[in-house]
Amino acid sequence: MTNTFRPVFFGALLLVVLADFLFFGRMIGVSLLIFCAAVTAAMLILHPAAARSRTIVFQLCLLATTLLPLAENVSPLSFAIAVVALSAFALSVAGLLRPGIPRIARQIAAFLVAAPFGFLLDFFRWRREGVRASAARLAAWLLPLGLGAVFVALFGIANPVVEDWLSRVDVFALLEHVDVARLGFWLFVLVAVWAFLRPRLAYLPAPQPPSPWLAATPQAIAPDATRTIGQLVFGKAAILRALVVFNLLFAVQSLLDLAYLWGGATLPDDLTYAEYAHRGAYPLIVTALLAAAFVLAAMRPAGTTSRDPVIRRLVYLFIAQNVLLVISSILRLDLYVGIYALTYWRVAAFVWMGLVATGLVLILVRIALEKSNGWLFGANLLTLSATLYACSFVNFAALIANYNVDHSYEMTGQGVALDHFYLRSLGPAAFPAIDRLLDRRDLAGTDAWIMLSATRQSAEDRYRETQRDWRARTLRGWRLTAYLDSRPPQPPAPVTHPTMPGY
């Protein structure tokens, strides 16, 4: 342990120094990608056998692909993708990663659970193994340090010059120069990188067998009664009846959506299409999830119900109705957004609904191909991973700003008025959309136009100030800066009331 602790410790210290240079007191941008590359290099140096393996080039290419979102933009999503990718790479070079998508997902989860405690566990283990040598080295310093302190004190009493030197040493003044926040940052980085340099997995304790005295008590468990209840509630007859009832209920809902959403039928009095769309968008997704859980419970692999042809057809019909339900939910949300504009949560709802629909189709494929639930879990995990990876390249702030401006009352003469406060809250990505609004000279002089004009230039100045530091730059920021540089000089913004909220 001692032989392996020291190189890992010195490697972690070098990474802490690099992190201090790249991150502390700085805006984060391409610096995070550089740091991830340094952590990768450290892992390969500490695991030379893995660095010489035949698959290392493929692993590095896969890791580089997953780190690309950090080059595009640093966001919680791109950061999470990088952490998962580095976790898988660390487990792979340490020889702890086992094949299989469900197993890999569990191992990464176990790694992340154990990550905060790895440094402390290794430190105390190292101290236990080297306690004798450490005690001997400490004892060897007790005499010179202790007696040396006594000599310094005596010299201070005997020599006025030494006394003057000692009086100038203000311990409390030295402590004032200690940056507690920086020390905390160093400790945090040390613990974080240690987890990647010495990866470990957290395992839950194995389930304990029941006590013998419980097994010997006839009244403790009634297996026959339990099996009878299970067969009655989840048996073939119960599932068949449930599928018939559920299909009829879902058919009524689907017909209503076909009539009102797709067919344009007249709604009852005092009910608008926006209200009809909004009230059903999210509850219907919950309904689809519950239906998916029922199908998974009813169609267990190798079960009697999964082989019944009538039940299989009813399940196919049930899943098809659920997919139609999700599509109707997407249409409901689209109608609502068309009236009340776009937000982050509504964009997330679109993505979530698409994932639910895909999950339902994968359940259908699992039943048709007679795959296992492990296959279904892996397929859904791959779909989710691919979706999140693609989303990390999408500039959602710009997408929302462009949509809201292009569909606002100010630009089209219909719909709702633009929410200027939310538009400004989207940050620098909203600059192009705001500029299109300000270029509409027919809007000049209105309160909204004056507010945006007054805050637009100051917001750009603050953004350009952050981009002066190369550490904060990203591809998305580079494109935005190129756009700002291509804009002709704008006239000075009109003076506004000093209490007007800033950008």
C-alpha positions in Angstrom: 0.0 0.0 0.0 2.8 2.4 0.9 4.5 1.9 -2.5 1.3 2.7 -4.4 0.1 5.5 -2.1 3.0 7.8 -2.7 2.9 8.1 -6.6 -0.9 8.5 -6.4 -0.5 11.1 -3.8 2.0 13.1 -5.7 0.0 12.7 -8.9 -3.1 14.0 -7.1 -1.1 17.0 -5.7 0.0 17.9 -9.2 -3.6 17.8 -10.4 -4.6 20.0 -7.4 -2.0 22.6 -8.5 -3.3 22.4 -12.1 -6.9 22.8 -10.8 -5.9 25.8 -8.8 -4.4 27.4 -11.8 -7.3 26.6 -14.1 -10.4 27.0 -11.8 -9.9 28.9 -8.6 -11.4 32.4 -9.0 -11.8 31.9 -12.7 -14.7 31.3 -15.1 -14.8 27.7 -16.3 -14.7 26.9 -20.0 -12.1 25.0 -22.0 -10.1 24.7 -18.8 -12.4 21.9 -17.7 -11.6 19.9 -20.8 -7.9 20.5 -20.3 -8.2 19.2 -16.7 -10.1 16.1 -17.8 -7.3 15.4 -20.3 -4.8 15.8 -17.4 -6.7 13.4 -15.2 -6.8 10.9 -18.1 -3.1 11.1 -18.6 -2.5 10.6 -14.8 -4.7 7.5 -14.9 -2.6 6.0 -17.8 0.7 6.9 -16.1 -0.4 5.1 -12.9 -1.7 2.1 -14.8 1.0 1.4 -17.3 -0.3 -2.1 -18.1 -3.6 -0.6 -19.2 -1.8 2.0 -21.3 -0.1 -0.8 -23.2 -3.3 -2.8 -23.9 -4.5 -3.3 -27.4 -7.9 -1.6 -26.7 -6.5 1.6 -25.2 -6.7 3.5 -28.5 -10.4 2.6 -28.8 -11.1 3.5 -25.2 -9.3 6.9 -25.6 -11.3 7.7 -28.8 -14.5 6.8 -27.0 -13.6 9.0 -24.0 -12.6 11.9 -26.3 -16.0 11.6 -28.0 -17.8 11.8 -24.6 -15.7 14.8 -23.6 -16.6 16.8 -26.8 -19.6 18.4 -25.2 -17.2 20.2 -22.8 -15.5 21.8 -25.8 -18.9 23.0 -27.1 -20.2 24.4 -23.8 -19.7 23.8 -20.1 -23.1 23.0 -18.5 -24.4 20.6 -15.8 -25.3 18.1 -18.6 -21.9 18.2 -20.3 -20.2 18.0 -16.9 -22.3 15.0 -15.9 -21.4 13.2 -19.1 -17.7 13.8 -18.5 -17.9 12.5 -15.0 -19.6 9.3 -16.1 -17.2 8.8 -19.0 -14.1 9.4 -16.7 -15.6 7.0 -14.2 -16.0 4.2 -16.8 -12.5 4.9 -18.1 -11.0 4.8 -14.5 -12.7 1.5 -13.8 -11.5 0.1 -17.2 -7.8 1.0 -16.7 -8.0 -0.4 -13.2 -9.4 -3.7 -14.4 -12.7 -3.3 -12.5 -15.1 -2.8 -15.4 -17.1 -5.8 -16.4 -19.0 -6.1 -19.8 -22.7 -5.7 -20.1 -24.6 -2.4 -20.1 -26.7 -3.1 -16.9 -23.5 -4.2 -15.1 -21.5 -1.2 -16.3 -24.3 1.1 -15.1 -24.3 -0.5 -11.7 -20.5 -0.4 -11.5 -20.4 3.3 -12.3 -23.1 4.0 -9.7 -21.1 2.0 -7.2 -18.0 3.9 -8.1 -19.7 7.3 -7.6 -21.0 6.2 -4.3 -17.6 5.2 -3.1 -15.8 8.2 -4.6 -16.1 10.7 -1.7 -14.6 8.2 0.7 -11.7 6.8 -1.3 -9.0 9.2 -0.1 -9.9 8.8 3.6 -10.0 5.0 3.4 -6.7 4.8 1.7 -5.1 7.4 4.0 -6.1 5.6 7.2 -5.1 2.2 5.7 -1.7 3.7 4.8 -1.3 5.1 8.3 -2.1 1.7 9.9 0.4 -0.1 7.7 3.1 2.4 8.2 2.4 3.3 11.8 5.7 1.9 13.2 7.9 3.7 10.7 6.0 6.9 11.1 6.2 6.7 14.9 10.0 6.1 14.6 10.4 9.1 12.4 8.3 11.3 14.6 10.2 10.2 17.7 13.5 11.1 15.9 12.2 14.7 15.6 10.9 15.1 19.1 14.3 15.8 20.7 15.6 18.3 18.1 12.4 20.2 17.8 11.5 20.2 21.5 14.9 21.1 22.7 15.4 23.6 19.8 12.3 25.4 20.9 13.7 25.7 24.4 17.0 27.1 23.0 15.1 29.7 20.9 13.2 30.8 23.9 16.4 31.2 26.0 18.1 33.1 23.2 15.1 35.4 23.1 15.6 36.1 26.8 19.3 36.5 26.5 19.6 38.4 23.2 17.6 41.6 22.5 18.0 41.1 18.8 16.5 37.6 18.8 13.8 38.9 21.1 13.0 41.6 18.6 12.8 39.0 15.8 10.4 36.8 17.8 8.2 39.8 18.7 7.8 40.5 14.9 6.3 37.0 14.4 2.6 37.5 14.7 1.0 34.1 14.4 -2.6 35.5 14.2 -1.5 37.9 11.4 -0.1 35.0 9.5 -3.4 33.1 10.0 -5.3 36.0 8.5 -3.4 35.4 5.2 -4.6 31.8 5.1 -7.4 31.5 2.4 -9.8 29.0 3.9 -11.9 28.9 0.7 -8.7 28.0 -1.3 -7.8 25.3 1.2 -11.3 23.8 1.0 -11.0 23.9 -2.8 -7.7 22.0 -2.7 -9.2 19.4 -0.4 -12.2 19.0 -2.6 -10.1 18.5 -5.8 -7.8 16.1 -4.0 -10.7 13.9 -2.9 -12.3 14.1 -6.3 -9.2 13.2 -8.4 -8.1 10.5 -5.9 -11.3 8.6 -6.7 -10.2 8.4 -10.4 -6.6 7.6 -9.7 -7.4 4.8 -7.2 -10.9 3.7 -8.2 -13.0 1.5 -6.0 -16.5 0.1 -5.9 -19.1 0.3 -3.1 -21.0 -2.9 -2.5 -24.2 -3.3 -0.5 -24.1 -6.1 2.1 -25.5 -9.4 0.9 -29.0 -10.2 2.2 -28.9 -12.2 5.4 -30.8 -15.6 5.4 -33.8 -15.7 7.7 -33.4 -16.7 11.3 -33.9 -20.4 11.9 -36.5 -19.8 14.6 -38.6 -17.9 12.1 -38.5 -20.7 9.6 -39.5 -23.1 12.3 -42.6 -21.1 13.3 -45.6 -22.3 11.4 -47.5 -19.2 12.0 -44.8 -16.8 10.7 -45.3 -17.4 7.0 -48.2 -18.8 5.1 -46.7 -19.7 1.7 -49.8 -21.3 0.3 -52.0 -18.3 1.2 -49.4 -16.0 -0.3 -49.3 -18.0 -3.6 -53.0 -18.1 -3.7 -53.4 -14.3 -3.3 -50.6 -13.7 -5.9 -52.3 -16.0 -8.4 -55.6 -14.3 -7.9 -54.3 -10.8 -8.2 -51.7 -11.3 -10.9 -52.9 -14.5 -12.5 -53.7 -15.1 -16.1 -57.4 -14.4 -15.7 -56.9 -11.1 -13.8 -54.4 -9.8 -16.3 -56.6 -10.7 -19.2 -59.6 -8.8 -17.7 -57.3 -5.9 -16.7 -56.1 -5.6 -20.3 -59.7 -5.6 -21.7 -60.7 -2.9 -19.2 -57.6 -0.8 -19.7 -57.9 -0.9 -23.5 -61.5 0.3 -23.3 -60.6 3.2 -21.0 -57.7 4.2 -23.1 -59.8 4.0 -26.3 -62.2 6.5 -24.9 -59.4 8.9 -24.1 -57.8 8.4 -27.5 -61.1 9.1 -29.3 -61.5 12.3 -27.3 -58.0 13.4 -28.3 -58.6 12.5 -31.9 -61.8 14.5 -31.9 -60.6 17.6 -30.1 -56.9 17.8 -30.7 -56.6 16.3 -34.2 -60.1 16.8 -35.6 -60.7 20.3 -34.3 -64.1 19.5 -32.8 -65.8 22.3 -30.8 -65.0 22.2 -27.1 -67.6 22.5 -24.4 -68.4 26.0 -23.2 -65.9 27.9 -21.0 -63.1 25.5 -22.1 -60.3 26.8 -24.4 -57.9 24.7 -26.4 -55.0 26.0 -24.3 -56.7 24.8 -21.1 -57.6 21.5 -22.6 -54.0 21.0 -23.8 -52.4 22.1 -20.6 -54.5 20.0 -18.2 -53.7 16.8 -20.0 -50.0 17.2 -21.1 -48.3 16.0 -17.9 -51.0 13.7 -16.2 -51.2 11.6 -19.4 -47.4 11.0 -19.3 -47.8 9.6 -15.7 -50.6 7.4 -17.0 -48.3 6.1 -19.7 -45.6 5.3 -17.1 -48.1 3.4 -14.9 -49.3 1.5 -18.0 -45.7 0.6 -18.8 -45.1 -0.7 -15.3 -48.3 -2.8 -15.5 -47.1 -4.3 -18.8 -43.7 -5.2 -17.4 -45.3 -6.9 -14.4 -47.9 -8.7 -16.5 -45.5 -9.9 -19.2 -42.6 -11.3 -17.2 -40.2 -13.4 -19.3 -40.9 -17.1 -19.2 -44.3 -16.4 -17.5 -47.5 -18.1 -18.5 -49.1 -14.8 -19.5 -46.3 -13.8 -21.9 -47.0 -16.9 -24.0 -50.8 -16.5 -24.3 -51.6 -15.2 -27.8 -54.8 -13.3 -26.7 -52.9 -11.5 -23.9 -50.0 -10.7 -26.3 -52.4 -9.1 -28.8 -54.1 -7.1 -26.1 -50.7 -6.0 -24.7 -49.7 -4.9 -28.2 -52.9 -2.9 -28.6 -52.5 -1.4 -25.1 -48.9 -0.3 -25.8 -50.0 1.2 -29.2 -52.7 3.2 -27.4 -50.1 4.4 -24.9 -47.8 5.6 -27.7 -50.8 7.4 -29.2 -51.4 8.9 -25.7 -47.8 10.2 -25.5 -48.1 11.7 -29.0 -51.3 13.4 -27.9 -49.4 14.8 -24.9 -46.7 16.1 -27.2 -49.4 17.8 -29.3 -51.1 19.2 -26.2 -47.8 20.7 -25.1 -47.1 22.1 -28.5 -50.4 23.8 -28.6 -49.8 25.3 -25.1 -46.3 26.5 -26.0 -47.7 28.1 -29.2 -49.9 30.3 -27.0 -47.8 30.8 -23.8 -44.2 30.6 -25.2 -41.3 28.2 -24.5 -39.4 27.6 -21.3 -36.7 25.3 -20.1 -39.2 23.1 -18.4 -41.4 22.8 -21.5 -38.4 21.9 -23.6 -37.5 19.2 -21.0 -41.1 18.0 -21.2 -40.8 17.5 -24.9 -37.6 15.5 -24.5 -39.1 13.4 -21.6 -42.2 12.6 -23.6 -40.1 11.4 -26.5 -38.1 9.2 -24.2 -41.4 7.7 -22.7 -42.7 7.0 -26.2 -39.4 5.3 -27.1 -39.5 3.3 -23.9 -43.0 2.0 -24.7 -41.8 0.9 -28.2 -38.8 -0.9 -26.6 -41.2 -2.7 -24.3 -43.1 -3.8 -27.4 -39.9 -5.0 -29.0 -38.8 -6.9 -25.8 -42.1 -8.8 -25.8 -42.1 -9.5 -29.5 -38.5 -10.7 -29.5 -38.8 -12.4 -26.1 -35.9 -10.5 -24.6 -35.0 -10.2 -20.9 -35.6 -7.2 -18.7 -31.9 -6.7 -18.6 -32.0 -6.2 -22.4 -34.8 -3.7 -21.9 -32.8 -1.8 -19.2 -29.7 -1.7 -21.4 -31.7 -0.5 -24.5 -33.4 2.3 -22.4 -30.1 3.3 -20.9 -28.5 3.6 -24.3 -31.4 5.6 -25.6 -31.2 7.9 -22.6 -27.4 8.3 -22.9 -27.7 9.1 -26.6 -30.4 11.6 -26.0 -28.5 13.4 -23.3 -25.3 13.4 -25.3 -27.2 15.0 -28.2 -28.8 17.5 -25.9 -25.4 18.6 -24.6 -24.7 20.2 -28.1 -28.0 22.0 -28.3 -28.0 25.7 -27.2 -31.4 25.6 -25.5 -31.2 29.1 -24.2 -30.8 30.4 -27.8 -33.5 28.1 -29.0 -36.0 29.3 -26.4 -35.1 33.0 -27.0 -35.4 32.7 -30.8 -38.8 30.9 -30.5 -40.2 33.3 -28.0 -39.1 36.4 -29.9 -40.2 35.0 -33.3 -43.7 34.0 -32.0 -44.3 37.0 -29.7 -47.0 39.6 -30.1 -44.3 42.3 -30.7 -43.1 40.4 -33.8 -46.2 38.8 -35.2 -49.1 41.0 -33.9 -50.8 38.0 -32.3 -50.3 35.7 -29.3 -49.0 36.8 -25.9 -46.6 39.7 -25.2 -43.0 38.8 -24.8 -41.7 38.1 -21.3 -38.8 40.4 -21.3 -37.6 39.5 -17.9 -37.4 35.8 -18.8 -35.7 36.7 -22.1 -33.0 38.6 -20.3 -32.6 35.7 -17.8 -31.5 33.4 -20.6 -28.1 35.1 -20.6 -25.7 35.9 -23.5 -27.2 33.2 -25.7 -30.3 35.5 -26.1 -28.3 38.3 -27.7 -29.1 37.5 -31.3 -32.9 37.2 -30.5 -32.8 40.4 -28.6 -31.0 42.1 -31.5 -33.7 41.0 -33.9 -36.3 42.6 -31.7 -34.3 45.8 -31.3 -33.9 46.0 -35.1 -37.6 46.4 -35.4 -37.7 50.2 -35.6 -41.5 50.2 -35.4 -41.1 49.1 -31.8 -38.6 51.9 -31.0 -39.8 54.1 -28.1 -41.9 51.5 -26.3 -41.1 50.7 -22.7 -39.9 47.2 -23.6 -37.7 48.4 -26.4 -36.1 51.1 -24.2 -35.4 48.6 -21.4 -33.8 46.1 -23.7 -31.7 48.8 -25.4 -30.5 50.1 -22.0 -29.4 46.7 -20.7 -28.2 45.1 -23.9 -24.8 46.8 -24.2 -23.9 46.6 -20.5 -24.7 42.8 -20.7 -22.4 42.5 -23.7 -19.7 44.4 -21.9 -19.8 42.0 -19.0 -19.8 39.0 -21.3 -16.8 40.2 -23.2 -15.0 40.8 -19.9 -15.4 37.1 -19.0 -14.2 36.0 -22.4 -10.8 37.8 -21.9 -9.7 34.9 -19.8 -8.9 32.0 -22.2 -9.9 29.5 -19.5 -13.6 30.5 -19.9 -13.7 30.1 -23.7 -15.7 27.4 -25.4 -16.8 26.8 -29.0 -20.3 28.2 -28.3 -18.7 31.3 -26.7 -16.4 31.7 -29.7 -19.4 31.6 -32.1 -21.2 34.2 -30.0 -18.2 36.4 -29.9 -17.8 36.1 -33.7 -21.5 37.2 -34.1 -21.0 40.2 -31.8 -17.9 41.2 -33.7 -19.8 41.1 -36.9 -22.4 43.5 -35.7 -22.1 47.1 -36.7 -21.5 49.6 -33.9 -24.8 50.4 -32.1 -25.9 53.9 -31.1 -25.7 54.6 -27.4 -28.6 53.2 -25.4 -31.2 55.7 -24.1 -31.0 56.8 -20.5 -33.6 55.0 -18.3 -34.8 55.2 -14.8 -32.1 54.2 -12.4 -34.4 51.7 -10.6 -35.1 49.8 -13.7 -33.9 46.1 -13.3 -30.6 45.3 -15.1 -29.9 42.5 -17.5 
